[in-house]
Amino acid sequence: METFTSWKSWEGAEGPLSAALPADTVDALREAVAFATLHHGPQRRPTGVPYLEHLLEALEVAVAGAGVTDPDVLVAIVLHDVVEDTACTRKEIEERFGEQVAELVGWVTKPRVADGQDKAAVKAAYLRSLAGAPEPALLVKLADRVSNVQELHRMPTAFQRRYHGETVAHVVPLATRLAGEWPWFARWFAAWRAEWRSFDPDPA
């Protein structure tokens, strides 16, 4: 299973991005990375790494793995967690990066859990809603999830089982849906499932 952990800083990502994408797209990504860095600040992922590393991993998945070149999709990948995990609003993203980027970020932002709501039920409803998402939003979600599950071995076993089941039930079907135009994601998740086949209900 191919992993994507080479781009740990903008300095490490800029060269490969410049070789793969037009200069104006790289400029937009530079601005998005600076914006995300400002808003995420010292936040760290559950694995302990700085938040920016996850955002750049997802970007590396999209560009170096799947070959995505759409600038709005790529900028949305960098910004996909700023509304969910910081004080940034969707309106701020729209004003800075445009309506399309804000819409894509909106699709992949889990809703807030209100008092009295069940967190697991809210997340399950959000994941089910992705079945109605447009293709560009699915590319953002798939890049994000590849970044997450490639690090799953670093998490506690209970988390691994829950996240594996969630991914198989809700995210792998999205990769299958895009397999005609974007076969890379379906292939990657097939290889990932083979590596984690012991977590399937009836492993072969």
Secondary structure, 3 states (H helix, E strand, C coil): CCCCCCCCCHHHHHHHHHHHCCHHHHHHHHHHHHHHHHHHCCCECCCCCEHHHHHHHHHHHHHHHHCCCCHHHHHHHHHCCHHHHCCCCHHHHHHHHCHHHHHHHHHCCCCCCCCCCCHHHHHHHHHHHHHHCCHHHHHHHHHHHHHHHCCHHHCCHHHHHHHHHHHHHHHHHHHHHCCCCCHHHHHHHHHHHHHCHHHCCCCC
